[in-house]
Amino acid sequence: MSRAWTFEGARAVLPDVRARTERAAEAAERLVAARENAKSAQQQARIDREIQAVIERWAREMEALGAEVKGVWLVDFDTGSGYYCWRWPEETLEHFHGYDDGFAGRMRIQ
């Protein structure tokens, strides 16, 4: 389900997006550290699955909020003419890019 976001609407949901992303990123970081200490390929594979599950759960949460997941810890808010773009650990919503520009083409909102 697509939603057209206003800047104010996207900014209002950002604290929830940030909190959920922070929890997921911290969980993933702990798992990455555990993977480095894994004693076997089986343990590494199990931890890899857990990391993937954390990321997938986060993506579902972002989509439930109406944001579009564009990468790990990267979300866009569709405005109808492009996207407000946010990625972890940015504090605020400060970037925009057109539909064809992608992350590399994002510009600071004035």
BAFI-3210 file (N, C-alpha, C; in Angstrom, 3 decimals, decimal comma, padded with zeros to 6 digits):
// residues 110
n [1|2|3|4|5|6|7|8|9|10|11|12|13|14|15|16|17|18|19|20|21|22|23|24|25|26|27|28|29|30|31|32|33|34|35|36|37|38|39|40|41|42|43|44|45|46|47|48|49|50|51|52|53|54|55|56|57|58|59|60|61|62|63|64|65|66|67|68|69|70|71|72|73|74|75|76|77|78|79|80|81|82|83|84|85|86|87|88|89|90|91|92|93|94|95|96|97|98|99|100|101|102|103|104|105|106|107|108|109|110]
n.u [000,845|000,733|001,731|001,422|003,659|003,788|006,219|006,055|004,563|006,285|008,441|007,167|006,804|009,373|010,808|009,843|010,657|013,450|013,892|013,083|014,865|017,310|017,195|017,133|019,557|021,443|020,954|021,706|024,416|025,385|025,017|026,731|029,170|029,107|029,211|031,822|033,157|032,314|032,573|032,329|031,443|028,767|027,707|028,246|026,592|024,082|023,991|024,163|021,629|020,069|020,824|019,842|017,118|016,643|017,014|015,006|012,703|012,868|012,543|009,887|008,584|009,173|007,844|005,250|004,860|004,634|006,809|009,289|011,533|014,828|017,287|019,600|018,895|018,040|015,619|012,910|010,521|007,764|006,823|005,148|006,314|008,883|011,327|011,589|014,482|016,093|018,648|020,078|022,687|021,335|020,109|017,933|015,396|016,638|017,110|016,346|015,382|014,876|012,702|014,230|016,805|017,920|019,798|022,392|021,886|020,744|019,708|020,315|017,654|016,417]
n.v [-001,169|002,080|005,289|008,790|010,956|013,827|016,319|017,020|014,874|012,687|013,473|013,326|010,576|009,719|009,511|007,024|005,322|005,655|004,639|001,948|001,145|001,568|-000,364|-002,729|-002,499|-002,571|-005,153|-006,658|-005,958|-007,127|-009,811|-010,039|-009,710|-012,002|-013,896|-013,662|-014,961|-017,522|-021,046|-022,910|-023,692|-024,296|-022,934|-020,326|-020,184|-020,453|-018,107|-016,252|-016,660|-015,696|-012,998|-012,236|-012,621|-010,616|-008,324|-008,697|-008,622|-005,982|-004,666|-005,369|-004,021|-001,358|-001,138|-001,542|000,840|002,478|003,330|002,963|000,391|000,640|-000,385|-001,886|-000,544|001,779|003,961|005,232|007,833|008,158|010,899|011,446|012,841|012,150|011,122|011,496|010,871|008,716|007,423|005,191|006,251|008,746|011,717|013,343|014,005|014,896|014,794|014,506|012,850|012,359|010,111|008,672|009,110|007,902|006,856|007,915|010,293|011,961|014,997|017,672|018,866|022,085]
n.w [000,000|-001,000|000,116|000,250|001,580|003,657|004,510|007,206|008,204|007,757|009,354|011,829|012,267|012,352|014,927|015,901|013,829|014,081|016,716|016,478|014,504|015,770|017,842|016,284|014,839|016,905|017,910|015,669|015,524|017,890|017,232|015,026|016,311|017,907|015,919|015,022|017,013|016,788|016,893|014,916|011,489|011,375|013,592|012,756|010,499|011,697|013,206|011,126|009,981|012,072|012,096|009,593|010,112|012,018|010,431|008,507|010,122|011,047|008,560|007,932|010,009|009,334|006,884|007,780|009,078|006,950|005,533|002,934|002,471|001,506|001,744|004,069|007,097|005,889|004,767|002,796|002,283|000,439|-001,456|-003,505|-005,481|-005,328|-002,909|000,630|002,369|004,626|006,736|009,088|011,220|011,239|012,740|012,145|009,644|006,697|003,971|000,448|-002,550|-006,082|-007,911|-009,768|-008,971|-006,659|-003,699|-004,033|-005,315|-003,508|-001,911|000,368|002,297|002,151]
ca.u [000,000|001,555|001,253|002,140|004,056|004,194|007,443|005,659|004,152|007,486|009,179|006,434|007,002|010,807|011,274|009,524|011,569|014,791|013,931|013,026|016,107|018,380|017,097|017,518|020,984|022,196|020,822|022,532|025,825|025,712|025,107|027,958|030,260|029,024|029,639|033,282|033,643|031,715|033,570|032,157|030,678|027,355|027,361|028,240|025,393|022,927|024,033|023,809|020,165|019,528|021,046|018,866|015,789|016,564|016,854|013,685|011,709|012,953|011,953|008,427|008,154|009,238|006,767|003,997|004,755|004,393|008,076|009,795|012,893|015,685|018,536|019,696|018,831|017,793|014,208|012,410|009,126|007,305|006,090|004,353|007,195|010,215|011,405|012,388|015,398|016,727|019,378|020,663|022,139|020,985|019,234|016,731|015,082|017,281|017,458|015,322|015,865|013,846|012,456|015,285|018,116|018,425|020,546|023,541|021,431|019,974|020,119|019,873|016,450|016,739]
ca.v [000,000|003,266|006,436|010,029|011,584|015,225|016,430|017,005|013,509|011,843|013,882|012,877|009,142|009,430|008,983|005,593|004,681|005,664|003,735|000,568|000,887|001,464|-001,695|-003,760|-002,357|-003,059|-006,608|-007,181|-005,781|-008,177|-011,082|-010,012|-009,967|-013,415|-014,688|-013,637|-015,904|-018,842|-022,122|-023,811|-023,170|-024,445|-021,804|-019,130|-020,235|-020,189|-016,674|-015,554|-016,724|-014,792|-011,634|-012,037|-012,505|-009,275|-007,361|-008,896|-008,134|-004,528|-004,247|-005,486|-002,929|-000,111|-001,173|-001,369|002,267|003,162|003,692|001,998|-000,049|000,725|-001,043|-002,145|000,680|002,881|004,020|006,373|008,205|008,588|012,169|011,616|013,426|011,680|010,519|011,922|009,742|008,659|006,195|005,089|006,784|010,162|012,181|013,987|013,812|016,051|014,571|014,208|012,512|012,022|008,681|008,048|009,499|006,973|007,365|008,699|011,592|012,690|016,375|018,186|019,684|023,457]
ca.w [000,000|-001,132|000,852|-000,049|002,840|003,781|005,301|008,615|008,544|007,822|010,559|013,010|012,469|012,428|016,221|015,963|012,870|014,684|017,871|015,984|013,784|016,763|018,478|015,315|014,529|018,065|017,929|014,577|015,902|018,875|016,513|014,229|017,261|018,282|014,760|014,981|018,019|016,559|016,857|013,771|010,359|011,738|014,452|011,916|009,660|012,572|013,525|009,885|009,869|013,092|011,600|008,519|010,732|012,620|009,339|007,909|011,086|010,967|007,288|008,065|010,882|008,575|005,907|008,511|009,371|005,687|004,891|001,970|002,787|000,322|002,092|005,507|007,916|004,963|004,394|002,051|002,457|-000,880|-001,399|-004,711|-006,498|-004,976|-001,580|001,768|002,537|005,940|007,055|010,414|012,481|011,134|013,821|011,625|008,235|006,076|002,561|-000,540|-003,896|-007,054|-008,116|-010,561|-008,466|-005,655|-002,554|-004,489|-005,781|-002,503|-001,649|001,655|002,263|002,587]
c.u [000,895|000,899|002,067|002,388|004,245|005,484|007,117|005,266|005,338|008,311|008,492|006,658|008,481|011,282|010,987|010,435|012,965|014,884|013,932|014,320|017,269|018,368|017,573|019,011|021,839|022,129|021,702|024,018|026,256|025,879|026,365|029,160|030,277|029,508|031,153|033,901|033,081|032,808|033,459|031,367|029,182|026,889|027,296|026,977|024,137|022,854|023,690|022,287|019,508|019,687|020,019|017,463|015,598|016,290|015,462|012,573|011,680|012,273|010,428|007,879|008,149|008,093|005,408|003,773|004,491|005,645|008,460|011,246|013,700|017,035|018,545|019,851|018,637|016,328|013,914|010,936|008,668|006,441|005,088|005,162|008,647|010,180|012,139|013,202|016,088|017,490|019,958|022,124|021,767|019,954|017,903|016,547|015,574|017,530|016,237|016,024|014,694|013,718|013,604|016,682|018,721|019,248|021,689|023,137|020,694|020,592|019,581|018,644|016,804|015,925]
c.v [001,238|004,427|007,637|010,749|013,079|015,226|016,346|015,604|012,569|012,189|013,377|011,398|008,789|008,962|007,488|004,800|004,569|004,665|002,277|000,193|000,736|000,094|-002,788|-003,698|-002,873|-004,581|-007,236|-007,066|-006,830|-009,525|-011,148|-010,293|-011,433|-014,299|-014,751|-014,633|-017,313|-019,882|-023,018|-023,108|-023,272|-023,287|-020,512|-019,072|-019,929|-018,696|-015,841|-015,538|-015,781|-013,332|-011,315|-011,869|-011,132|-008,237|-007,482|-008,397|-006,596|-004,024|-004,321|-004,357|-001,604|-000,040|-000,990|000,099|003,093|003,627|002,599|001,671|-000,073|000,064|-001,280|-000,819|001,937|002,846|005,312|006,568|008,827|009,838|012,323|012,245|013,021|011,146|011,407|010,695|009,822|007,346|006,310|005,446|008,265|010,536|012,715|013,636|015,037|015,904|014,199|013,747|012,148|010,514|007,992|008,291|008,518|007,660|008,279|010,105|012,400|014,052|016,794|019,060|021,051|023,891]
c.w [000,000|-000,404|000,420|001,273|002,678|004,587|006,789|009,062|008,684|009,063|011,825|013,299|012,665|013,807|016,383|015,034|013,488|015,836|017,424|015,256|014,755|017,437|017,531|015,014|015,684|018,165|016,854|014,915|016,928|018,185|015,651|015,130|017,677|017,139|014,681|015,964|017,849|016,354|015,621|012,670|010,637|012,610|013,645|011,065|010,477|012,886|012,290|009,697|010,872|012,670|010,513|009,085|011,379|011,531|008,714|008,821|011,062|009,691|007,345|008,938|010,133|007,564|006,577|008,889|008,117|004,968|003,893|002,313|001,502|000,535|003,585|006,225|007,046|004,531|003,643|002,369|001,144|-000,748|-002,533|-005,827|-006,285|-003,561|-000,585|002,141|003,894|006,076|008,463|010,334|012,407|012,197|013,315|010,152|007,479|004,582|001,727|-001,815|-004,779|-007,219|-008,845|-010,015|-007,473|-004,584|-002,983|-004,930|-004,744|-002,205|-000,274|001,451|002,842|003,766]
res [m|s|r|a|w|t|f|e|g|a|r|a|v|l|p|d|v|r|a|r|t|e|r|a|a|e|a|a|e|r|l|v|a|a|r|e|n|a|k|s|a|q|q|q|a|r|i|d|r|e|i|q|a|v|i|e|r|w|a|r|e|m|e|a|l|g|a|e|v|k|g|v|w|l|v|d|f|d|t|g|s|g|y|y|c|w|r|w|p|e|e|t|l|e|h|f|h|g|y|d|d|g|f|a|g|r|m|r|i|q]
***
